[in-house]
Amino acid sequence: MARTTHTVSNQPPPLVGYDVFTGDRALVEAVERHLGPGLRDEARESLALLGRATGSEQVREWGEQANENPPRLRTHDRYGHRVDEVHFHPAWHRILGRSVSSGLTDAWGLPGGHVRRAAGFLVATQAEAGHGCPLSMTHAAVPALRIEPELAEVWEPAARSHVYERALLPVAEKPGALLGMAMTEKQGGSDVRANTTEARPLAAAGEYVLTGHKWFCSAPMSDAFLVLAQAPAGLTCFLVPRVLADGSRNAFLIQRLKDKLGNRSNASAEVEFDGTTWARRIGEEGRGVRSIMGMVAATRLDCVLGSAALMRQAVAQAVHHCSYRSAFGGPLAEKPLMRNVLADLALESEAATVLGMRLAAAYDAAEEGGEDGGQDAARERALLRIAVPVAKYWVTKRCTPVVTEALECLGGNGYVEESGMPRLLRESPLNSVWEGSGNVQALDVVRVLRTEPLSLDAFLREIGAARGADHRFDRAVRELLAELADLDGVEARARRLVERMALVLQGALLVRWAPPEVADAFCAARLGGDGGAAFGTLPHTLDLRTVVERARVEV
């Protein structure tokens, strides 16, 4: 009788069929902490519903299908008419529609809206990060739309709708709409003031036609885009709809789709405005950067949340694998050295989540307080101005090393596409590039330090709330204050300074809110110098088992 050789053993079960929200203790605690008592029950219920869907085998399959079947450009129809359409796999529409229906473009003006939406964004993008782009830009466009009340009256309800309508129609005929952004040009990159796209005014007030080329336009099948162009008085912000009020297509010529490292389910395009492209001005001529900065700040926070989501998914996969995989006589997660690696990764993931959710709470506090909402609301706005670029710089840069190390925890299995880890790894550098690279963020922080003392004061108050609880944290604060006191030659050391600000801010939040084991480990390794350059170099005297158990998902 032939012996069977195909017996599978010592392989972990797939991490599916679980609640992505409820299984994330740091995220659940952040939602509890930042929402008022009257909002918590309903938020927990809706986020758990989204979490169960995200962790389901069906939605995970949709994410895989959307990634494996990237969008295709169709410039002309069968008769030769220019249509400029991007076709997506049905799985893309399903996963995007689920997120829209879960309210992930609807936060502004709702009590606790930003905290709930940030938690949902962090959960949903773990299934497939690419669909986070249109969600993020649609959500972030609202502050710019509100500069022009007539535009906001039409477009804000469509943007905040919980209905996903994929067809290109006039906005008045759509139950829901998505918005995008097209700022970057091939000659300027992040230097948007070097943009050459021209805006020529028409007879009707606020109406223009555009001529120019945009090097990056993400989610080009959105219903409208915020665009920067040179008007007679200088760089100005415009709304460019895909379909005009009479039902005709606006001149929005998609030249090609980018072939990207990751984020493959999401279309990124080069687009041309041919001199007949109709646009509506937002804000005053020459004030384009100011008009669009509200959108930029909100999308930068989503870069933080998106990176936190990637880290959380990578760490969850690594802990899950090592909990079931045995080697040398026991589960990998029980081996002291592997436990050190997993705990170190879990620290980074939790620190990113706690920071991102704190900033979402600042948005709620600033908005609910209003422009005249007193010192607390003003302080939260000032904190956002400095803490968002600080967080965007640091959290997005930590994402790739975290995902790389988590992949290594799976060994050769992690290098195989079926594990899902290569997809996470390809996605991991993205958020450090989009919405301003690391240097742009660091220089933005320097600009705030030099010109906006209220923001520095708000930052110092935030970290000051944790002083006296940990001697390593207190020492790090003193060292940071010494660096901030001397801004001579600060541009050359801006990255070092912003890194230190991010670590101290994360430390402050963990000291105040995380379990003692987490805060102790973070302060020892990240602030006290008792850790190495690689993950897995935490002091062996720490309670690492508790840190790892906190990151484990129950299936």
C-alpha positions in Angstrom: 0.0 0.0 0.0 1.4 3.4 -1.1 2.4 5.8 1.8 0.7 9.2 1.6 3.2 12.1 1.5 0.8 15.0 1.2 -0.1 15.5 4.8 -0.3 19.1 5.8 0.7 19.9 9.4 2.0 22.8 11.4 0.3 25.4 9.2 -1.8 28.1 10.9 -5.4 28.5 9.9 -6.2 31.6 7.7 -6.9 34.8 9.6 -10.5 35.3 8.4 -13.9 35.2 9.9 -13.1 37.7 12.7 -14.0 41.2 13.8 -11.3 43.6 12.7 -12.6 46.3 15.0 -13.4 44.4 18.2 -10.2 42.4 17.8 -8.1 45.6 17.9 -7.9 46.5 21.6 -6.0 49.8 21.1 -8.6 51.0 18.6 -11.6 50.0 20.7 -10.1 51.8 23.7 -9.5 54.9 21.6 -13.1 55.0 20.4 -14.3 54.6 24.0 -12.0 57.3 25.1 -12.7 59.9 22.5 -16.5 59.5 22.2 -19.0 60.9 24.6 -21.2 58.4 26.6 -24.2 59.0 24.4 -22.3 58.1 21.2 -20.4 55.0 22.3 -23.0 52.2 22.0 -24.1 53.0 18.5 -20.5 53.6 17.4 -19.4 50.2 18.8 -22.3 48.5 17.1 -21.7 50.0 13.7 -17.9 49.6 13.8 -18.2 46.0 14.9 -20.6 45.4 11.9 -17.9 46.9 9.6 -15.2 45.0 11.4 -17.0 41.6 10.9 -17.5 42.4 7.2 -13.9 43.4 6.8 -12.6 40.3 8.4 -15.0 38.0 6.5 -13.8 35.6 3.8 -16.0 37.3 1.2 -14.6 40.9 1.7 -11.1 39.6 1.9 -11.6 37.9 -1.4 -13.0 41.2 -2.9 -9.8 42.9 -1.8 -7.6 40.2 -3.4 -9.7 40.4 -6.6 -9.5 44.2 -6.8 -5.8 44.1 -6.4 -5.2 41.3 -8.9 -7.4 42.9 -11.6 -6.2 46.5 -11.8 -8.3 49.2 -13.5 -8.2 49.6 -17.3 -8.4 52.8 -19.3 -10.9 53.2 -22.1 -10.3 56.4 -24.0 -12.8 55.9 -26.8 -16.0 54.0 -27.4 -16.6 51.6 -30.3 -17.6 54.5 -32.6 -14.5 56.6 -31.9 -16.1 59.0 -29.5 -13.8 60.1 -26.6 -15.2 58.8 -23.3 -12.2 58.8 -21.0 -13.5 56.1 -18.6 -11.7 53.8 -16.3 -13.1 50.3 -15.8 -12.8 48.5 -12.5 -13.3 44.9 -11.5 -16.7 44.3 -9.8 -14.9 43.6 -6.5 -13.6 47.2 -6.4 -17.2 48.5 -6.6 -18.4 46.1 -4.0 -15.7 47.0 -1.5 -15.9 50.8 -2.2 -19.7 50.7 -2.0 -19.5 48.9 1.4 -17.2 51.6 2.8 -19.3 54.5 1.5 -22.5 52.9 2.9 -20.6 52.7 6.3 -20.2 56.4 6.3 -16.5 56.7 5.6 -17.0 59.9 3.6 -19.4 61.4 6.2 -17.7 63.0 9.3 -18.0 66.8 9.1 -20.6 68.3 11.4 -21.5 65.0 13.2 -20.9 64.6 16.9 -17.9 62.4 17.2 -17.9 62.1 13.4 -14.2 62.2 12.9 -13.4 59.7 15.5 -16.0 57.2 14.2 -15.0 57.8 10.6 -11.2 57.5 11.4 -11.8 54.2 13.2 -13.9 52.9 10.3 -11.2 54.0 7.8 -8.6 52.2 9.8 -10.7 49.0 9.8 -12.0 49.0 6.2 -8.7 49.7 4.5 -7.2 46.5 6.0 -9.2 44.6 3.4 -7.7 46.5 0.5 -5.9 49.8 1.0 -6.4 51.1 -2.5 -10.0 52.0 -2.1 -9.1 54.3 0.7 -8.0 56.9 -1.8 -11.4 58.0 -3.1 -12.8 57.7 0.4 -10.1 60.0 1.8 -10.3 62.6 -0.9 -14.1 62.8 -0.9 -14.1 63.2 2.9 -11.3 65.8 2.8 -12.9 67.9 0.0 -15.7 69.2 2.3 -13.6 72.1 4.0 -12.7 73.4 0.5 -16.3 73.2 -0.7 -17.5 75.2 2.2 -15.5 78.2 1.1 -18.1 78.6 -1.6 -21.6 78.1 0.0 -23.3 77.7 -3.4 -21.0 74.8 -4.3 -21.3 73.3 -0.8 -25.0 73.3 -1.1 -24.9 71.1 -4.1 -21.8 69.0 -3.6 -21.5 68.5 0.2 -24.6 66.4 0.6 -23.5 64.2 -2.4 -20.0 63.8 -0.9 -21.3 62.9 2.5 -24.0 60.5 1.1 -24.0 56.8 2.2 -24.9 55.8 -1.3 -22.3 54.7 -3.9 -23.3 55.6 -7.4 -20.7 54.6 -10.0 -22.3 56.1 -13.1 -21.0 59.4 -14.5 -24.0 61.7 -14.2 -24.7 65.3 -13.4 -24.4 65.8 -9.6 -28.0 66.8 -9.4 -29.0 63.3 -10.6 -26.7 61.3 -8.3 -27.6 60.1 -4.8 -24.0 60.1 -3.9 -20.7 61.4 -5.4 -17.0 61.0 -5.0 -14.4 63.8 -5.3 -10.7 63.7 -6.1 -7.8 66.0 -6.4 -5.3 66.9 -9.2 -2.5 69.2 -8.0 0.9 67.7 -9.1 2.4 68.6 -12.4 5.4 67.0 -14.1 7.6 70.1 -13.8 6.9 70.9 -10.1 6.1 67.9 -8.0 5.4 69.1 -4.5 6.2 72.7 -5.5 2.6 73.5 -6.5 3.4 77.2 -6.9 5.4 76.2 -10.0 2.2 74.9 -11.6 1.6 76.0 -15.2 -2.0 74.9 -15.8 -3.8 78.1 -16.9 -7.2 79.3 -15.9 -8.9 81.8 -18.2 -12.0 83.5 -16.7 -15.3 83.4 -18.6 -18.0 86.0 -18.6 -20.0 84.4 -15.8 -18.7 85.1 -12.3 -16.5 82.4 -10.9 -16.4 80.4 -14.1 -13.2 79.5 -16.0 -11.7 77.2 -18.6 -8.5 75.4 -17.9 -5.5 74.4 -20.1 -2.8 72.2 -18.8 -1.6 68.8 -17.8 -1.7 67.1 -14.4 0.9 64.5 -13.6 -1.0 62.7 -10.9 -4.7 62.4 -10.6 -5.9 59.7 -8.3 -9.3 58.0 -8.6 -10.0 59.6 -12.0 -13.5 58.2 -12.2 -14.6 60.5 -9.4 -17.4 63.0 -10.1 -15.3 66.1 -9.5 -11.8 67.2 -8.7 -10.2 70.0 -6.8 -7.5 71.5 -9.1 -4.9 74.2 -8.7 -4.3 76.5 -11.8 -2.8 79.9 -12.5 -5.5 82.5 -12.8 -4.8 86.1 -13.7 -4.1 87.0 -10.0 -2.1 83.8 -9.3 -2.5 80.2 -8.2 -6.1 79.5 -7.5 -8.3 76.5 -6.5 -11.0 75.2 -8.8 -13.7 72.5 -8.8 -13.7 70.5 -12.1 -16.8 68.3 -12.5 -16.6 65.2 -14.9 -20.2 65.8 -16.1 -21.7 69.3 -16.6 -25.2 70.3 -15.5 -26.6 69.7 -19.0 -25.4 66.1 -19.0 -22.5 66.6 -21.4 -19.0 65.4 -20.5 -16.5 68.0 -19.4 -13.2 68.0 -21.2 -11.2 65.7 -18.9 -8.8 63.8 -21.1 -7.2 60.8 -19.4 -3.8 60.3 -21.1 -2.7 57.1 -19.3 -2.9 55.2 -16.1 0.2 54.9 -13.9 1.8 51.4 -13.4 2.5 51.6 -9.7 4.5 49.5 -7.2 1.4 49.0 -5.0 -2.0 50.5 -4.6 -2.8 48.7 -7.8 -6.6 48.4 -7.3 -6.8 52.2 -7.4 -6.4 54.1 -10.7 -3.9 57.0 -10.8 -3.8 58.9 -14.1 -2.3 61.7 -16.1 -5.0 64.1 -17.3 -5.2 66.9 -19.8 -7.3 70.0 -19.8 -7.6 71.1 -23.4 -8.7 74.8 -23.1 -12.4 74.0 -23.0 -12.4 72.3 -19.6 -15.0 74.1 -17.5 -14.1 74.9 -13.9 -15.7 76.8 -11.0 -13.4 78.9 -8.8 -13.1 78.1 -5.0 -12.0 81.1 -2.9 -10.2 84.2 -4.2 -7.8 84.3 -7.1 -4.3 83.9 -5.9 -5.3 82.1 -2.7 -5.3 78.6 -4.1 -3.0 77.0 -1.6 -4.9 78.5 1.3 -8.2 77.2 -0.2 -7.0 73.7 -0.6 -5.0 73.3 2.6 -8.0 72.0 4.5 -8.3 69.2 2.1 -4.5 68.5 2.3 -4.5 68.4 6.1 -7.4 65.9 6.2 -5.8 63.6 3.6 -2.5 63.8 5.5 -4.3 62.5 8.6 -5.7 59.7 6.4 -2.1 58.8 5.4 -1.4 58.3 9.1 -4.5 56.2 9.6 -3.8 54.2 6.4 -0.3 53.4 7.6 -1.7 52.5 11.0 -4.1 50.1 9.3 -1.3 48.5 7.3 0.8 48.0 10.4 -2.1 46.6 12.4 -3.0 44.1 9.7 0.7 43.1 9.3 1.1 42.7 13.1 -2.2 40.8 13.4 -1.0 38.4 10.7 2.4 37.9 12.3 1.1 37.3 15.8 -1.6 34.9 14.5 1.0 32.9 12.4 3.4 32.6 15.3 0.7 31.6 17.7 -0.1 28.5 15.6 3.3 27.7 14.0 5.5 25.5 16.1 9.3 25.2 16.0 11.9 23.7 18.3 9.3 22.2 20.6 6.7 24.9 21.0 4.7 27.7 19.4 6.9 30.4 17.8 5.1 33.1 19.8 6.3 31.5 23.1 10.0 31.6 22.0 11.7 34.5 23.9 13.3 36.0 20.8 10.3 35.8 18.6 8.2 37.2 21.5 10.5 40.2 21.6 10.1 40.8 17.8 6.3 40.6 18.0 6.1 42.8 21.1 8.3 45.4 19.4 6.1 45.4 16.3 2.9 45.6 18.5 4.3 48.7 20.2 4.8 50.5 16.9 1.3 49.6 15.7 -0.4 50.7 18.9 1.6 54.0 19.0 0.5 54.8 15.5 -3.2 53.9 16.2 -3.3 56.0 19.4 -1.7 59.0 17.7 -4.0 58.9 14.6 -7.1 58.6 16.8 -6.0 61.5 19.0 -5.8 63.7 16.0 -9.2 62.6 14.8 -10.6 63.6 18.2 -8.9 67.0 17.8 -10.8 67.5 14.6 -14.1 66.8 16.4 -13.2 69.1 19.3 -12.1 71.9 16.9 -15.2 71.6 14.7 -17.8 71.2 17.5 -16.3 74.2 19.3 -16.7 76.3 16.1 -14.6 79.3 15.2 -15.7 81.1 18.4 -15.7 78.0 20.5 -13.3 79.2 23.1 -9.7 78.3 24.0 -10.2 74.5 23.9 -11.4 74.5 20.3 -8.7 77.0 19.3 -6.0 74.9 21.0 -7.2 71.8 19.2 -7.0 73.5 15.8 -3.5 74.8 16.7 -2.4 71.3 17.7 -3.6 69.8 14.4 -1.6 72.4 12.5 1.7 71.0 13.9 0.8 67.5 15.0 -0.6 66.3 11.6 2.6 66.9 9.7 4.6 65.5 12.6 2.5 62.3 12.6 2.4 62.1 8.9 6.2 62.3 8.7 6.9 59.6 11.3 4.1 57.1 11.2 4.2 56.7 7.4 8.0 56.2 7.6 7.7 53.5 10.2 5.2 51.5 8.1 7.6 49.8 5.7 10.0 48.5 8.3 7.1 47.2 10.4 5.5 45.3 7.5 8.9 44.0 6.4 9.6 42.5 9.8 6.1 41.1 10.2 6.5 39.4 6.8 9.8 37.9 8.1 7.8 36.4 11.0 6.0 34.2 8.5 9.3 33.1 7.0 9.1 31.9 3.4 5.3 31.7 3.7 5.3 35.5 4.1 7.1 36.0 0.8 4.4 34.1 -1.1 1.6 36.1 -2.6 -1.1 33.9 -1.1 -0.2 35.1 2.4 -1.2 38.6 1.5 2.0 40.0 3.1 3.6 41.0 -0.2 0.5 43.2 -1.0 0.9 44.9 2.3 4.6 45.4 1.7 4.1 46.9 -1.7 1.5 49.3 -0.3 3.6 50.3 2.8 5.8 53.1 1.2 2.8 54.9 -0.4 1.6 57.1 2.4 5.1 58.6 3.0 5.0 59.7 -0.6 1.4 60.9 -1.1 0.3 64.3 0.2 3.9 65.5 0.6 7.1 63.4 1.1 9.1 63.4 4.3 11.0 66.5 3.6 7.8 68.4 2.8 6.3 67.4 6.2 9.5 68.2 8.1 9.8 71.7 6.5 6.1 72.3 7.2 6.7 71.6 10.9 9.7 74.0 10.8 7.5 76.7 9.2 4.9 76.2 12.0 7.6 76.5 14.7 8.8 79.8 13.2 5.5 81.4 12.5 2.7 79.9 14.7 3.6 80.0 18.4 0.1 78.9 19.4 0.7 75.6 17.7 3.9 75.0 19.6 2.2 76.0 22.8 -0.6 73.5 22.0 1.9 70.7 21.3 3.8 71.4 24.5 0.6 71.3 26.5 -0.3 68.0 25.0 3.0 66.4 25.9 3.0 68.2 29.3 -0.1 66.4 30.3 2.0 63.2 30.8 5.0 64.6 32.6 5.9 63.1 35.9 4.6 59.6 35.1 7.8 58.2 33.6 11.4 59.3 34.2 12.5 58.4 30.6 9.7 60.3 29.1 10.5 63.3 31.3 14.1 63.2 30.2 13.0 63.0 26.5 10.8 66.1 27.0 13.7 68.1 28.5 16.0 67.1 25.6 13.3 68.1 23.1 12.8 71.5 24.7 16.5 72.1 24.4 16.3 71.3 20.7 13.2 73.5 20.2 14.9 76.4 22.0 17.6 76.7 19.2 16.2 76.8 15.7 19.5 78.0 14.1 20.3 75.7 11.2 17.1 73.8 11.8 16.4 73.0 8.2 19.3 70.6 8.0 18.2 68.8 11.2 14.5 69.0 10.6 14.0 65.3 10.2 15.8 64.6 13.4 13.7 67.2 15.3 10.4 66.0 13.8 11.2 62.4 14.6 11.9 63.4 18.2 8.7 65.3 18.4 6.7 62.4 17.1 8.2 59.9 19.6 7.7 62.2 22.5 4.1 62.8 21.4 3.4 59.1 21.0 5.1 58.5 24.4 2.9 61.1 26.1 -0.3 59.4 24.7 0.8 55.9 25.7 1.9 57.0 29.2 -1.6 58.5 29.7 -3.8 55.9 28.1 -2.0 52.6 27.3 -1.6 49.7 29.7 1.5 50.1 31.9 3.3 47.2 30.1 2.9 49.0 26.7 3.9 52.4 28.0 6.9 51.0 29.9 8.2 49.2 26.8 7.7 52.2 24.6 9.5 54.6 26.9 12.4 52.2 27.5 13.0 51.5 23.8 11.9 54.6 22.0 12.7 57.3 24.5 15.2 55.8 27.0 17.7 54.4 24.5 17.3 50.8 25.7 16.5 49.3 22.3 18.4 48.7 19.1 17.9 49.8 15.5 16.1 46.6 14.5 12.8 45.2 15.8 13.2 42.6 18.5 15.7 44.5 20.6 13.5 45.4 23.5 15.0 44.9 27.1 14.4 41.3 28.1 13.2 42.4 31.5 10.0 43.9 30.2 6.6 42.1 30.3 6.6 41.3 26.6 4.1 38.5 26.9 1.3 40.9 27.9 2.2 43.2 25.0 2.0 40.4 22.5 -1.3 39.0 23.9 -2.8 42.5 23.6 -2.1 42.4 19.9 -3.5 38.9 19.3 -6.7 38.4 17.4 -9.2 35.8 18.6 -10.6 33.8 15.7 
